[in-house]
């Protein structure tokens, strides 16, 4: 017998960009519900991974969570979520939700109490986050040279709190303070979050940014990538190049989360030996599998030689612990789309590869029709509008200064040749559409073309559901 997460591709939906039911320009949960027959009957997938839909100020598109137990109004209501879960289960489908344990929003109730000594619950929450004294007692005494992942917005990973008169640590934006995983109360809170969503019927979780969950307590400066520049490398995990003391430190992972889960996959970008360790040990299980980004790491078509693919596949399979299950992905919401990286013919070859290898393949929405990146030079107005009146003043400064480098891979799904590719009607989508939807690159046109990318994916998904490919 196989678990559900071994029998179907995992189809990743970026909620803002999938389907907009109320025509406000932003995809929503009801829009996703309207596409379940497409996913199950037309395409053949039975497992959906949803990027964050929790209540959030949306500084990082939902990865800055304000309340883990509520749905952001931009996506709908908790009732909409319950209906989505019911509709999925009625079709025999499963729901995987994003779980973001590393950090919260700076507008989360925990941080409000932790950052304010005068708050009624300050004593309870004061150690929920990573607080460090200034070197000189002022906001100029930054603790060390640790750098934010989003270093093009703010160089330092430390932010001064005028109320608390200390710095707090943020691996990502300053609006995303890191939780303190050495505090058992934090672990209990997160256990409660997982239990809450399992009670709602969620079938599993994708654990975000697990490599950032622990930092060294000695707070030493990281080695410099370039000794002439007092900076670290963006998104580097290649030790000792820039993130020696604040990435993948101590390998505590998720063994501290005590809730028994149906399914958990973890996200970490690192070398194979480090990533493989997230499977766990012979004594302690951790993730059912860590996400395998090795095929994404082969960024350009020139890297996709027979030898390189063989080496890449066998490296994972031989290093994977005995009895564990592999997985393969060629795209996601943080990486250039596979057609834009490799070209259409090689992208189709990549689909053949991932769909027929042993293990669980991942699919990023739009991959099944060959969607491409869309260069976006000035998304500021649309990105501010996405927040609506509720968040516009909170988000104005950030969105006016920062274009998200990942926007080109997050454009709306291309359903047909109608207005806005069928994503929404009489609206301005939160990000612009790639106009190639009007010349055949859309779901409806590809359905009737036997040689389309869509029909290739559909046939491959059907093929891998057969016993030979499921069990060998």
C-alpha positions in Angstrom: 0.0 0.0 0.0 1.2 3.5 -0.8 0.4 6.8 1.0 -1.6 9.4 -0.8 1.5 11.6 -1.3 3.1 8.8 -3.3 0.4 8.4 -5.9 -0.2 11.8 -7.5 1.8 14.8 -8.6 1.7 17.7 -6.1 0.1 20.6 -8.0 1.2 24.0 -6.6 -1.3 26.9 -6.7 -0.2 30.4 -6.1 -3.6 31.7 -4.8 -3.3 35.4 -6.0 -2.7 34.2 -9.6 -5.0 31.2 -10.1 -8.6 32.2 -10.5 -10.4 35.4 -9.4 -14.1 34.8 -8.6 -15.1 38.3 -7.4 -13.2 40.2 -10.1 -11.1 42.4 -7.8 -7.9 41.4 -9.7 -6.7 38.9 -7.0 -7.2 35.2 -7.1 -9.1 33.7 -4.3 -10.3 30.5 -2.6 -13.7 30.4 -4.4 -11.9 30.8 -7.7 -9.8 27.7 -6.9 -12.9 25.8 -6.0 -14.2 26.5 -9.5 -11.2 24.8 -11.0 -11.2 21.5 -9.2 -12.9 19.6 -12.0 -10.2 20.9 -14.3 -7.5 19.6 -11.9 -9.0 16.2 -11.2 -10.9 15.3 -14.5 -9.0 17.2 -17.2 -5.5 17.1 -15.9 -5.6 14.1 -13.5 -3.9 15.5 -10.4 -5.2 14.6 -7.0 -3.0 16.6 -4.6 -3.0 20.4 -4.3 -0.4 22.5 -2.5 -1.7 26.0 -1.6 0.7 28.9 -1.0 -0.3 31.0 2.1 -3.8 32.3 2.4 -3.6 33.2 6.1 -4.3 36.7 7.3 -1.4 38.9 6.4 -0.3 42.5 5.7 1.1 41.0 2.5 4.5 42.6 2.6 5.9 39.2 1.4 2.7 37.9 -0.4 1.4 36.1 2.6 4.6 34.7 4.1 4.3 37.4 6.8 1.5 35.8 8.8 -0.6 37.9 11.1 -2.8 35.1 12.3 -2.1 31.4 11.6 -5.7 30.5 12.3 -7.6 32.9 10.0 -8.0 33.5 6.3 -7.0 36.8 4.8 -10.2 38.6 3.5 -8.4 39.1 0.1 -8.7 35.3 -0.4 -12.1 34.8 1.2 -13.4 33.5 4.6 -12.9 30.5 6.8 -16.2 29.2 5.4 -14.7 29.4 1.9 -11.7 27.4 3.1 -14.0 24.8 4.7 -15.9 24.5 1.4 -12.7 24.1 -0.6 -11.5 21.3 1.7 -14.9 19.5 1.4 -14.9 19.9 -2.4 -11.4 18.5 -2.6 -12.2 15.5 -0.4 -15.5 14.8 -2.2 -13.4 14.3 -5.4 -10.9 12.1 -3.6 -8.3 14.9 -3.6 -5.9 16.1 -0.9 -4.9 19.5 0.3 -1.3 20.5 1.3 -1.0 23.9 3.0 2.0 26.1 3.4 3.3 26.1 7.0 5.6 29.0 7.8 7.2 28.4 11.2 10.4 30.5 10.9 8.8 33.9 11.3 5.6 35.8 11.7 4.4 39.3 10.7 5.5 42.1 12.9 1.8 42.8 13.2 1.1 39.4 14.8 -0.3 39.6 18.3 2.7 37.7 19.7 5.1 40.3 18.3 3.0 43.2 19.5 3.3 41.9 23.0 6.9 40.8 22.7 8.1 44.2 21.5 6.3 46.4 24.0 7.4 46.2 27.7 4.2 48.0 28.6 2.0 45.4 26.9 -0.2 43.5 29.4 1.1 40.1 28.0 4.7 41.2 27.6 6.1 38.7 30.2 4.4 35.8 28.4 5.7 36.7 24.9 8.9 38.5 25.6 11.1 35.5 24.5 8.9 34.4 21.5 11.4 36.2 19.2 15.1 36.7 19.0 16.1 39.8 20.9 19.6 41.0 21.3 21.1 44.0 23.1 22.8 46.8 21.1 26.6 46.9 21.2 26.6 50.5 22.4 23.1 50.8 23.8 21.7 52.7 20.7 20.2 51.8 17.4 23.7 52.1 15.9 25.1 49.2 17.8 24.1 46.4 15.3 24.9 43.0 16.9 26.8 41.6 13.9 27.1 41.5 10.1 24.3 39.0 9.5 22.4 40.0 6.4 18.8 39.8 5.4 17.9 37.4 2.5 16.2 40.5 0.9 19.3 42.5 1.1 18.3 44.8 -1.7 15.6 46.2 0.7 17.6 46.2 3.9 21.2 45.1 4.3 21.1 44.1 8.0 19.1 41.2 9.4 18.7 43.2 12.6 16.0 45.8 13.3 15.9 48.2 16.2 12.8 48.4 18.4 12.4 51.8 19.9 9.9 50.5 22.5 12.0 47.6 23.7 15.4 49.2 23.2 16.8 46.1 21.6 17.3 44.6 18.2 15.2 41.7 16.8 16.5 39.3 14.2 14.8 38.8 10.8 16.2 36.5 8.2 13.8 38.0 5.6 12.1 41.4 5.7 12.1 43.5 8.8 8.3 43.0 8.8 9.0 39.2 9.3 10.7 38.8 12.8 12.1 35.3 13.4 10.6 33.2 16.1 12.8 31.8 18.9 12.8 28.0 18.5 14.7 27.6 21.7 11.6 28.6 23.6 9.4 25.6 24.2 6.3 27.8 24.4 6.9 28.8 20.7 7.0 25.1 19.7 3.8 24.4 21.6 2.1 27.3 19.8 3.2 26.0 16.4 2.1 22.5 17.3 -1.3 24.0 18.1 -1.4 25.6 14.6 -0.8 22.3 12.9 -3.4 20.6 15.0 -5.9 23.3 14.3 -5.6 22.9 10.5 -5.6 19.1 10.7 -8.9 19.4 12.6 -10.2 21.4 9.7 -9.3 18.5 7.4 -6.0 19.6 5.9 -4.1 16.6 4.7 -0.5 17.8 5.0 2.0 20.7 5.1 4.9 22.1 3.1 7.2 23.5 5.8 8.7 26.8 4.5 12.3 28.0 5.0 13.4 25.3 7.5 17.0 26.1 7.0 16.5 29.5 8.7 14.9 28.2 11.9 18.0 28.2 14.1 20.9 30.6 14.5 24.1 30.3 16.5 23.8 31.9 19.9 27.3 33.2 20.0 26.4 35.9 17.4 29.8 35.9 15.7 30.2 37.8 12.4 29.7 35.6 9.3 32.8 35.2 7.1 32.8 37.7 4.3 32.3 36.6 0.8 34.5 39.5 -0.3 36.7 40.9 2.4 36.8 44.3 0.7 33.0 44.6 1.2 31.3 44.3 4.5 28.4 42.3 3.1 27.3 38.7 2.8 26.0 36.9 -0.3 22.3 37.0 -1.1 20.6 33.7 -0.5 24.0 31.9 0.0 24.0 28.7 1.9 27.4 27.6 0.6 29.4 27.6 3.9 31.6 29.4 4.7 30.4 31.9 2.2 28.1 34.3 4.1 25.6 32.3 6.2 27.8 30.1 8.4 26.1 31.0 11.6 22.5 31.8 10.6 21.6 29.1 8.2 21.1 25.4 8.6 22.7 25.7 12.1 22.7 22.8 14.5 20.2 20.7 12.4 17.4 20.8 14.9 14.9 20.7 12.0 11.3 19.9 12.7 11.8 17.1 15.2 10.7 19.6 17.9 7.2 19.7 16.4 5.4 16.9 18.2 2.1 16.7 16.3 1.7 13.5 14.3 1.2 14.6 10.8 -0.3 12.8 7.7 2.3 14.4 5.5 5.2 16.9 5.7 7.6 18.1 3.0 10.3 20.7 3.8 11.9 23.5 1.8 15.6 24.1 2.1 18.1 25.2 -0.5 21.4 23.7 0.2 23.8 21.0 -1.0 22.5 17.5 -1.3 24.2 16.1 1.8 22.6 18.8 4.0 19.1 18.5 2.4 19.1 14.7 2.6 19.4 15.0 6.4 15.9 16.4 6.5 14.5 12.9 5.9 15.5 12.2 9.5 17.5 9.4 11.1 16.9 5.7 11.7 15.6 6.7 15.2 13.6 9.9 14.4 11.5 10.6 11.3 11.3 14.1 10.1 10.0 15.1 6.7 8.3 12.5 4.5 10.7 14.1 2.0 12.7 17.3 1.7 11.9 19.1 -1.5 14.4 18.2 -4.2 15.6 21.3 -6.2 18.5 19.6 -8.0 16.9 19.8 -11.4 16.1 23.5 -10.8 19.7 24.0 -10.0 20.5 23.0 -13.6 19.5 26.5 -14.6 20.3 26.6 -18.3 19.7 24.3 -21.2 23.4 23.8 -21.7 23.5 22.1 -18.2 20.9 19.5 -19.3 23.3 16.9 -20.8 22.7 13.2 -20.4 25.7 12.9 -18.1 24.5 15.8 -15.9 21.0 14.5 -15.6 22.2 11.0 -14.8 24.6 12.4 -12.2 21.9 14.6 -10.7 19.3 11.9 -10.4 21.6 9.2 -9.1 23.2 11.5 -6.5 19.8 11.9 -4.8 18.8 8.3 -5.2 22.1 6.9 -3.8 22.3 9.4 -0.9 18.6 9.1 0.1 18.2 6.9 3.2 17.1 3.4 2.7 13.3 3.0 2.6 12.6 6.7 1.9 10.7 8.2 -1.0 12.2 10.6 -3.6 10.6 13.7 -5.2 11.4 15.9 -8.2 10.5 19.4 -9.2 11.4 21.7 -12.1 9.7 24.9 -11.0 8.1 26.9 -8.2 7.0 30.4 -7.2 10.6 31.5 -6.4 12.3 30.3 -9.6 12.2 31.1 -13.3 9.6 29.0 -15.1 11.0 25.9 -16.8 10.1 27.0 -20.4 11.9 30.3 -19.9 15.0 28.5 -18.5 15.2 25.7 -20.9 13.0 26.4 -23.9 9.9 24.4 -24.8 11.4 21.2 -26.3 13.7 20.6 -23.3 10.9 21.6 -20.8 8.8 18.8 -22.3 11.7 16.4 -21.8 11.9 17.6 -18.2 8.3 16.8 -17.8 8.9 13.2 -19.2 11.7 12.9 -16.7 10.0 14.0 -13.5 6.7 12.2 -14.3 8.4 8.8 -15.0 11.1 8.7 -12.3 10.4 6.9 -9.1 9.0 9.3 -6.6 6.5 12.2 -6.3 6.7 14.9 -9.0 5.8 18.5 -8.3 4.0 20.8 -10.7 3.9 24.6 -10.5 0.6 26.1 -11.9 0.8 26.9 -15.6 3.7 24.4 -16.1 1.1 22.1 -17.7 0.5 24.6 -20.5 4.1 25.8 -20.9 3.6 29.3 -19.3 6.6 31.6 -19.5 8.1 34.3 -17.4 6.9 37.8 -18.0 9.4 40.7 -17.5 7.7 43.3 -15.3 9.4 46.6 -15.1 7.0 48.6 -13.0 4.5 46.6 -10.9 4.3 49.2 -8.1 0.7 50.4 -8.8 -0.7 46.9 -9.1 1.1 45.6 -6.1 -0.2 48.4 -3.9 -3.7 47.9 -5.2 -3.5 44.2 -4.2 -3.6 45.2 -0.6 -6.8 47.2 -0.9 -7.8 49.9 1.6 -7.1 47.6 4.5 -3.4 47.4 4.0 -2.5 50.2 1.6 -0.9 52.6 4.1 1.0 49.7 5.8 2.3 48.5 2.5 3.0 51.8 0.7 6.6 52.3 1.6 7.8 48.8 0.9 5.9 48.4 -2.4 6.9 51.8 -3.6 10.6 51.0 -3.1 10.7 47.3 -3.9 9.9 45.3 -7.0 9.7 41.6 -6.2 12.2 39.8 -8.4 9.8 36.8 -8.4 6.9 38.6 -10.0 7.7 37.4 -13.5 6.9 33.8 -12.5 3.7 34.6 -10.6 1.5 36.1 -13.4 -2.1 35.1 -13.6 -3.1 31.6 -15.0 -4.0 31.6 -18.6 -7.3 29.9 -19.0 -8.7 31.0 -22.4 -8.6 33.8 -25.0 -11.3 36.0 -23.3 -10.5 39.2 -21.4 -7.6 38.7 -19.0 -7.2 35.1 -20.1 -10.3 34.2 -18.1 -8.5 35.0 -14.8 -11.0 37.7 -14.1 -13.5 40.0 -15.8 -13.7 43.8 -16.0 -10.7 44.1 -13.6 -7.0 45.0 -13.5 -5.1 41.8 -12.4 -2.7 42.3 -9.5 0.1 41.5 -12.0 -0.1 41.9 -15.7 -0.8 39.0 -18.0 1.5 37.5 -20.5 -0.2 38.4 -23.8 0.8 35.1 -25.4 -2.5 33.7 -23.9 -4.2 35.3 -27.0 -2.2 33.2 -29.5 -2.8 29.7 -28.2 -1.0 29.5 -24.9 -4.0 28.9 -22.7 -5.8 25.9 -21.2 -8.8 25.8 -23.6 -6.8 26.0 -26.8 -4.3 23.4 -25.6 -7.1 21.0 -24.6 -8.0 20.5 -28.2 -4.5 20.2 -29.5 -3.3 16.6 -29.2 0.3 17.6 -29.3 0.1 20.5 -26.8 2.1 20.7 -23.6 -1.2 20.2 -21.7 -2.0 16.9 -23.4 1.5 15.7 -22.9 1.2 16.4 -19.2 -2.2 14.8 -19.1 -0.9 11.6 -20.8 2.1 11.5 -18.5 0.0 11.9 -15.4 -2.2 9.1 -16.5 0.8 6.9 -17.4 2.4 7.4 -13.9 -0.8 6.3 -12.3 -0.3 2.8 -13.7 1.2 0.1 -11.4 4.5 -0.1 -13.4 5.3 3.5 -12.6 3.7 3.6 -9.1 5.4 0.5 -7.8 8.1 -0.5 -10.3 
